[in-house]
């Protein structure tokens, strides 16, 4: 990254103002200032009145930050990845490959769901191959292992496989009920520290604690999971079907409970 300057030609050195970058990237100016403060995305230049400005290289770095957030990485992990890679083209090429795999997987899921609808309507038999094409849950294995240890995924997988059909259905039903509560909280306008917000966060904690040893479900981990729900679009369908704002309401309630020490 270029060193920031405080010269009068800041606009020429870095033509992109923070407000324009924030609007185009779909993030807030406050987020960009935070990225600057922690050294993740330093402003290229600072003009009159302290207005941050960015050059093209900074835009590339921000694009990579957003891509890595989409993978579920936290900000410290993202900075380590970016600081350890000097070749932007090679890194972005790797991102393209991942995005293409995700596109293909989602296309297979879409086709599988459409096939299911057709077979239900026509009364024809289901097949396991068609029904679950594109639904490979092991894609989460690497990121779970990197965040919480190599055995975290295996424990969770063993726990899930140990449950019978009724147990799995009850677990999924509870997630749907939590999503409905989160949507209701969002619609009510009550804050995350309200009685409804605290009850929602505690219900989510209890749901997670079924698969995670209580000693490992720390406030930091709970807060990280809350951020993942909002940052990772793979969680969107699990909550937002219940109503707009459900994910953010749940995230804010989880943050509040974590801040209170669980």
FENRA-V803926 format. One line per field, one symbol per residue. phi: phi as a letter, one per 30 degrees, with the letter a starting at -180 (. if undefined). psi: psi as a letter, one per 20 degrees, with the letter a starting at -180 (. if undefined). burial: # if it has 24 or more other ideal C-beta (glycine too) atoms within 12 Angstrom, else .. Layout:
phi = ???
psi = ???
burial = ???
This chain:
phi = .dddbbcdcedddbdcdedddddddibcddddddeddcidbdddabcdiiddbbcdddddddeddddddddjdddddddddddcbccddddddddedddddddddddddeddddddedddddicddbddddcdicddddddddddddbjdcdddddddddddddedddddddddddddddddddddddidddcdedddddddddddddddcbeedcddddddddddddeddcdddeddbdddldidddddedddedddddji
psi = qqqqrkrikhhhhnioqhhgggghikrqhhghhghghjjgmqqhqoapjjoqqqahhhggggghghghhhijqrgghghggghiphnhggghhhgggghhggghghhhgghgghgggghghikrqqqhghhjpjkoiiiigghghhgjqhigghgggggghiqrhhgghhghhhghhggghghhgghhjqrhjrhhgghghhghghghihipphhimrgghggghghhhhhoihighigihhqpigghggghhggghghjj.
burial = #..#.....#..##.###..##..#.#...##..##...########...#####..##################..##.##........#...#.............#..#..#..................#.....#..##..##...##..#..............#...#..#########.....#...##########.##.###....#...############.##..###.#..##############...#
